[in-house]
Amino acid sequence: MKKIMIIGATSAIAESCATLWAKEGCIFFLVGRSQVKIDQLTKKLIIQGAIAVSGFILDINDFEKHQKALDTASDFLGSIDIVLIAHGNLPDQKRCTQSVDLTLREISTNALSTVSFLTITCKYMKNQQKGTISLLSSVAGDRGRGTNYIYGSAKGMLNIFCEGMRQELNGYGVKIVTIKLGFVNTPMTLKFKKGILWRKPQDISKTIITIINHGNGEYYVPGFWRAIMWVIKIIPNFIFYRIKI
């Protein structure tokens, strides 16, 4: 019986993963900003087979409440087997380039808030000497591109942060799993034109759970994105700066 804390629990991908975990008879502690959505997800998970579910309402940029959220989760769950960090926001790149305040707010939402949770959960898992910390990141962090470098730089920071944590926690029985997602059809990407590279949350959630349950490292989901990003990363700068990708 897994004891799972999900931060950004009502995001489309996190909800899809939680629904599958619920069928295994897990216990959940859900963190999100909407009481209505947390209540709806709680009912759904109980119906799907969850043993127990509790929630915590949080604006992810309210850093002072992060430790309280973790402490409350620990009290409810007893111990935490898996932490899944799944929150984020896709910035309006053009608007951000015109506003320092907006840029910093998006960096806070997509990077610094996650760094905060990674730091406190790292300490928690290190003390209990077991568990998995998992992060839903993005292939956008592999190389800076003119169309989304604010979002991409936030994800790149997190990828490196997790890599360092993975090395630090080696030997402590704690796993750090970074999921680099490709294009996923969610409310966050509603305005984007969809093509053959796009996947729905339910198409990738089983793969994500398998990786979190058994993996330790950095993974591309779907897997073909590893090859795509390898090609993008090796494009010489004098060519890369002239193309739109």
C-alpha positions as CSV (number, residue, x, y, z in Angstrom):
1,M,0.0,0.0,0.0
2,K,1.7,3.1,-1.2
3,K,1.5,6.4,0.6
4,I,1.6,9.2,-2.0
5,M,1.8,13.0,-1.7
6,I,0.9,14.8,-5.0
7,I,1.7,18.6,-5.4
8,G,-0.4,20.0,-8.2
9,A,-2.7,17.1,-7.8
10,T,-5.5,18.4,-10.0
11,S,-3.4,18.9,-13.0
12,A,-4.5,16.7,-15.9
13,I,-1.5,14.4,-15.8
14,A,-1.3,14.1,-12.0
15,E,-5.0,13.3,-11.9
16,S,-4.6,10.6,-14.5
17,C,-1.7,9.1,-12.6
18,A,-3.6,9.3,-9.3
19,T,-6.5,7.5,-10.8
20,L,-4.3,4.5,-11.8
21,W,-2.6,4.5,-8.4
22,A,-6.0,4.5,-6.6
23,K,-6.8,1.1,-8.3
24,E,-3.8,-0.3,-6.4
25,G,-5.4,0.8,-3.0
26,C,-3.1,3.7,-2.2
27,I,-3.4,6.5,0.4
28,F,-3.2,10.0,-1.0
29,F,-2.4,13.5,0.3
30,L,-3.4,16.0,-2.4
31,V,-2.0,19.5,-2.6
32,G,-3.8,22.0,-4.9
33,R,-5.1,25.5,-5.1
34,S,-8.8,24.8,-5.7
35,Q,-10.9,23.3,-2.9
36,V,-13.6,22.3,-5.3
37,K,-11.2,20.4,-7.6
38,I,-9.5,18.7,-4.6
39,D,-12.9,17.6,-3.3
40,Q,-13.9,16.3,-6.8
41,L,-10.6,14.4,-7.2
42,T,-10.9,13.0,-3.6
43,K,-14.3,11.5,-4.5
44,K,-13.0,10.1,-7.7
45,L,-10.1,8.4,-6.1
46,I,-12.2,6.8,-3.4
47,I,-14.5,5.4,-6.0
48,Q,-11.5,4.0,-7.9
49,G,-10.2,2.2,-4.8
50,A,-8.1,4.6,-2.7
51,I,-7.9,3.6,0.9
52,A,-7.9,7.2,2.2
53,V,-7.5,10.7,0.8
54,S,-6.8,14.1,2.4
55,G,-6.1,17.5,0.9
56,F,-4.3,20.7,1.5
57,I,-5.2,24.0,-0.3
58,L,-2.2,26.0,-1.3
59,D,-1.1,28.8,-3.6
60,I,2.2,27.3,-4.9
61,N,3.9,30.7,-4.5
62,D,3.1,30.9,-0.9
63,F,6.5,29.5,0.2
64,E,5.9,29.9,3.9
65,K,3.2,27.2,3.8
66,H,5.3,24.6,2.0
67,Q,6.7,23.1,5.1
68,K,3.3,23.0,6.7
69,A,1.9,21.1,3.7
70,L,4.7,18.5,4.1
71,D,4.3,18.2,7.8
72,T,0.5,17.8,7.4
73,A,1.1,15.1,4.8
74,S,3.5,13.3,7.1
75,D,1.0,13.4,9.9
76,F,-1.7,12.0,7.7
77,L,0.3,9.4,5.9
78,G,2.6,8.3,8.7
79,S,5.5,8.1,6.2
80,I,5.7,9.1,2.6
81,D,6.6,6.6,-0.1
82,I,6.2,8.8,-3.1
83,V,6.2,12.6,-3.7
84,L,5.0,13.6,-7.1
85,I,5.5,17.3,-8.0
86,A,3.3,18.1,-10.9
87,H,2.3,21.7,-10.9
88,G,3.3,24.3,-13.4
89,N,2.1,27.0,-15.8
90,L,2.9,27.7,-19.5
91,P,3.8,31.4,-19.7
92,D,2.9,33.8,-22.4
93,Q,6.4,34.3,-23.8
94,K,5.7,37.6,-25.6
95,R,4.0,39.2,-22.5
96,C,6.9,38.1,-20.3
97,T,9.5,39.7,-22.5
98,Q,7.7,43.0,-21.9
99,S,7.5,42.6,-18.1
100,V,10.1,41.8,-15.5
101,D,7.5,41.2,-12.8
102,L,5.6,38.7,-15.0
103,T,8.8,36.9,-16.0
104,L,9.9,36.6,-12.4
105,R,6.4,35.4,-11.3
106,E,6.5,32.7,-14.0
107,I,10.0,31.6,-12.9
108,S,8.7,31.5,-9.4
109,T,5.7,29.3,-10.3
110,N,7.6,27.0,-12.6
111,A,11.0,26.7,-10.9
112,L,11.5,28.3,-7.5
113,S,8.3,26.9,-5.9
114,T,9.4,23.4,-7.0
115,V,12.9,24.0,-5.7
116,S,11.3,24.8,-2.4
117,F,9.4,21.5,-2.3
118,L,12.3,19.6,-3.6
119,T,14.5,20.9,-0.8
120,I,12.2,20.1,2.0
121,T,11.2,16.7,0.7
122,C,14.8,15.9,0.1
123,K,15.5,16.5,3.8
124,Y,12.5,14.5,4.8
125,M,13.4,11.5,2.6
126,K,17.0,11.6,3.6
127,N,16.0,11.4,7.3
128,Q,13.7,8.4,6.7
129,Q,16.3,6.9,4.3
130,K,13.7,5.7,1.8
131,G,11.2,6.9,-0.7
132,T,10.9,8.5,-4.2
133,I,10.8,12.1,-5.2
134,S,9.4,12.5,-8.7
135,L,9.1,15.6,-10.8
136,L,7.1,16.2,-14.0
137,S,9.5,18.3,-16.0
138,S,9.7,19.0,-19.8
139,V,11.9,18.5,-22.8
140,A,11.8,22.3,-23.1
141,G,14.6,22.4,-20.6
142,D,17.0,20.7,-22.9
143,R,17.8,23.7,-25.0
144,G,16.8,27.4,-25.0
145,R,14.5,28.3,-27.8
146,G,13.2,31.7,-28.7
147,T,9.6,30.7,-28.5
148,N,9.6,29.5,-24.9
149,Y,12.9,30.1,-23.2
150,I,11.3,31.4,-20.0
151,Y,9.5,28.2,-19.4
152,G,12.4,26.2,-20.8
153,S,14.9,27.8,-18.5
154,A,12.8,27.1,-15.5
155,K,12.6,23.4,-16.4
156,G,16.3,23.3,-17.2
157,M,17.0,24.6,-13.8
158,L,14.9,21.8,-12.2
159,N,16.5,19.1,-14.3
160,I,20.0,20.1,-13.1
161,F,18.7,20.6,-9.5
162,C,17.3,17.0,-9.5
163,E,20.5,15.7,-11.0
164,G,22.5,17.1,-8.1
165,M,20.0,15.8,-5.6
166,R,20.3,12.4,-7.1
167,Q,24.0,12.4,-6.6
168,E,23.7,13.8,-3.1
169,L,21.2,11.1,-2.0
170,N,23.1,8.2,-3.5
171,G,23.4,5.6,-0.8
172,Y,20.5,6.9,1.3
173,G,17.8,4.7,-0.3
174,V,16.1,7.6,-1.9
175,K,15.3,7.8,-5.6
176,I,15.0,11.0,-7.6
177,V,13.0,10.6,-10.8
178,T,12.8,13.4,-13.4
179,I,10.1,12.9,-16.1
180,K,10.9,15.0,-19.2
181,L,7.5,15.3,-20.9
182,G,7.0,16.0,-24.6
183,F,3.8,17.5,-26.0
184,V,0.8,16.6,-23.9
185,N,-2.8,17.6,-24.7
186,T,-3.9,19.3,-21.5
187,P,-5.8,22.4,-20.6
188,M,-2.4,24.2,-20.3
189,T,-1.8,23.5,-24.0
190,L,-5.3,24.1,-25.2
191,K,-4.4,26.8,-27.7
192,F,-1.7,24.8,-29.5
193,K,-2.3,23.0,-32.8
194,K,-2.0,19.3,-32.2
195,G,-0.1,16.8,-34.4
196,I,1.4,13.3,-34.4
197,L,3.8,14.1,-31.6
198,W,1.1,14.9,-29.2
199,R,-0.3,12.5,-26.5
200,K,-3.2,12.6,-24.0
201,P,-2.6,12.3,-20.3
202,Q,-4.2,8.9,-20.2
203,D,-1.8,7.7,-22.9
204,I,1.3,8.4,-20.8
205,S,0.2,8.1,-17.2
206,K,0.8,4.3,-17.1
207,T,4.4,4.8,-18.3
208,I,4.9,7.6,-15.8
209,I,3.8,5.4,-12.9
210,T,6.0,2.5,-14.0
211,I,9.0,4.8,-14.1
212,I,8.2,6.3,-10.7
213,N,7.6,2.9,-9.2
214,H,10.8,1.3,-10.5
215,G,13.1,4.0,-11.9
216,N,15.8,6.3,-10.6
217,G,17.1,8.9,-13.0
218,E,16.0,11.0,-15.9
219,Y,13.4,9.8,-18.4
220,Y,11.8,11.1,-21.6
221,V,8.0,10.4,-22.0
222,P,7.1,9.3,-24.6
223,G,10.5,7.7,-25.1
224,F,10.9,8.9,-28.7
225,W,11.6,12.4,-27.4
226,R,15.1,11.3,-26.4
227,A,16.0,11.0,-30.0
228,I,14.2,14.2,-31.0
229,M,16.0,16.3,-28.3
230,W,19.3,14.7,-29.1
231,V,19.0,16.0,-32.6
232,I,17.9,19.5,-31.4
233,K,20.8,19.7,-29.0
234,I,23.5,18.9,-31.6
235,I,22.3,21.5,-34.1
236,P,25.2,24.0,-34.5
237,N,24.4,27.5,-33.2
238,F,24.9,29.1,-36.6
239,I,22.1,27.0,-37.9
240,F,20.0,26.9,-34.7
241,Y,19.7,30.7,-34.5
242,R,18.2,30.9,-38.0
243,I,15.4,28.3,-37.6
244,K,12.1,28.3,-35.8
245,I,11.5,25.2,-33.7
